[in-house]
Amino acid sequence: MNGIPGVQVTTPSDTEIAMTRAFRAPRRLVFDAWTRPELVVRWYGAHGWTIVECEIDLRVGGAWRFVWRGPGGAGMAASGRYREIAPPVRLVHTESFDDHWYPGESLVTHELHEAHGRTTLTTTWRFPSRQARDLVLRSPMERGAAEGFERLDGVLAAIETRRQQ
């Protein structure tokens, strides 16, 4: 990936999954890609999945909700509430899925670090139990995140190209 590493997945504790990925873009732009609906709909999700509903009320206590449509008419929806917003360094929110494919609600923390024109994003999910974490580890989450991040690379590159023109 032209010197940008792929997604690195770790399990920092019995209830956590962490994903780290570097992007060739400024931190502010990567933060915006997580918090501006017009950008989120362009990249968030695996190949073949499209966000058809994207609501973001970006304030502490504000809610977010995404609805996806996928292959064969499949659907999925997730939502949560923002707990901490510190642009462009940190974003913390809850997350749960409507179909309850894992029990309970997770706490998601995005941390962004910029150096030499690259931003490293580390996202950590804290699940209500080890069983919930392990269920997610067995799911296609890692593949879906990697595909979404590939799409995000394209969105970030297009924005940067437009900005430089």
C-alpha positions in Angstrom: 0.0 0.0 0.0 2.7 2.5 -0.9 4.4 2.5 2.5 1.1 2.6 4.4 0.5 -0.5 6.5 -2.7 -2.5 6.4 -5.0 -3.0 9.3 -3.4 -4.4 12.4 -5.8 -6.2 14.8 -4.9 -6.9 18.5 -6.8 -7.9 21.6 -5.5 -5.6 24.4 -7.7 -7.3 27.0 -10.3 -10.1 27.3 -13.1 -7.7 26.3 -11.3 -5.5 23.7 -10.4 -5.5 20.0 -8.1 -2.8 18.7 -7.5 -2.0 15.0 -4.8 0.3 13.8 -4.4 1.7 10.3 -2.3 4.5 8.8 -3.7 6.9 6.2 -1.8 9.3 3.9 -3.9 12.3 4.9 -3.9 15.0 7.7 -5.6 14.0 11.0 -8.3 16.7 10.6 -9.4 15.1 7.3 -9.5 11.6 8.8 -11.5 12.8 11.8 -13.9 14.5 9.4 -14.4 11.2 7.5 -15.8 9.7 10.7 -18.0 12.6 11.7 -19.4 14.2 8.5 -22.3 12.3 7.0 -21.4 13.4 3.4 -18.0 11.7 3.9 -19.2 8.7 5.9 -21.6 7.5 3.2 -18.8 7.5 0.7 -16.6 4.9 2.5 -18.0 3.3 5.6 -18.6 -0.4 5.1 -17.4 -3.5 3.2 -17.4 -3.8 -0.6 -20.9 -4.3 -1.8 -22.5 -2.5 1.2 -23.9 1.1 0.9 -25.0 3.4 3.7 -28.6 4.4 2.9 -29.2 6.3 6.1 -26.6 8.3 8.0 -27.5 10.5 10.9 -24.9 12.2 13.0 -25.6 14.6 15.9 -22.0 15.4 16.7 -22.2 16.6 20.3 -21.6 14.8 23.6 -24.8 13.0 24.2 -25.8 13.2 20.6 -26.8 10.1 18.7 -25.6 8.6 15.5 -27.3 5.9 13.3 -26.2 4.1 10.1 -28.3 1.8 8.0 -26.6 -0.3 5.2 -27.9 -2.3 2.3 -25.8 -5.1 0.9 -25.7 -8.0 -1.5 -29.0 -9.7 -2.2 -30.9 -7.0 -0.3 -29.3 -7.7 3.0 -29.5 -5.0 5.6 -27.8 -4.0 8.8 -28.2 -1.0 11.2 -26.1 0.3 14.0 -26.4 3.3 16.4 -25.0 4.8 19.5 -24.3 8.0 21.4 -21.2 10.2 21.5 -19.4 10.3 24.9 -16.3 12.4 24.0 -15.5 14.6 21.1 -12.0 16.1 20.9 -11.4 17.1 17.3 -9.2 16.0 15.6 -7.6 13.8 18.2 -10.2 11.6 19.8 -13.8 10.4 19.4 -15.6 8.1 21.8 -19.1 6.6 21.3 -21.2 3.7 22.1 -22.3 1.2 19.4 -25.0 -1.5 19.2 -26.5 -3.3 16.2 -30.3 -3.5 15.6 -30.1 -7.2 14.8 -28.2 -7.9 18.1 -25.6 -10.1 16.4 -23.6 -9.6 19.5 -25.1 -9.0 22.9 -25.1 -5.6 24.5 -23.4 -2.3 23.6 -19.7 -1.7 23.0 -17.7 1.4 23.8 -15.7 2.6 20.8 -12.7 4.9 21.0 -11.0 6.4 18.0 -7.5 7.9 18.6 -5.7 9.8 15.7 -2.0 10.6 15.7 -0.4 12.6 12.9 3.2 12.6 11.8 4.9 13.5 8.5 1.6 14.0 6.6 0.3 10.6 7.7 -2.4 9.8 10.3 -2.5 6.7 12.3 -5.9 5.7 13.6 -6.4 3.3 16.4 -9.9 2.2 17.1 -10.6 0.2 20.2 -13.9 -1.6 20.9 -14.7 -2.6 24.5 -17.4 -5.2 24.6 -19.6 -6.2 27.6 -18.0 -9.6 27.8 -15.3 -11.9 26.4 -17.9 -13.9 24.7 -19.2 -10.8 22.8 -15.6 -9.9 21.9 -14.9 -13.4 20.6 -18.1 -13.5 18.6 -17.0 -10.3 16.8 -13.5 -11.7 16.3 -15.1 -14.7 14.5 -17.3 -12.4 12.3 -16.2 -10.8 9.1 -15.5 -7.5 11.0 -11.8 -7.4 10.2 -12.4 -7.9 6.5 -15.2 -5.4 6.4 -13.1 -2.8 8.2 -10.1 -3.4 5.9 -12.4 -3.0 2.8 -13.9 0.2 4.3 -10.5 1.6 5.0 -9.5 0.9 1.4 -12.5 2.9 0.3 -11.5 5.7 2.8 -8.1 5.8 1.2 -9.8 6.7 -2.1 -12.0 9.3 -0.6 -9.1 11.0 1.3 -6.9 11.0 -1.9 -9.7 12.6 -3.9 -10.3 15.3 -1.3 -6.5 16.0 -1.1 -6.2 16.1 -4.9 -9.1 18.5 -5.2 -7.6 20.7 -2.4 -4.3 20.9 -4.2 -5.8 22.0 -7.5 
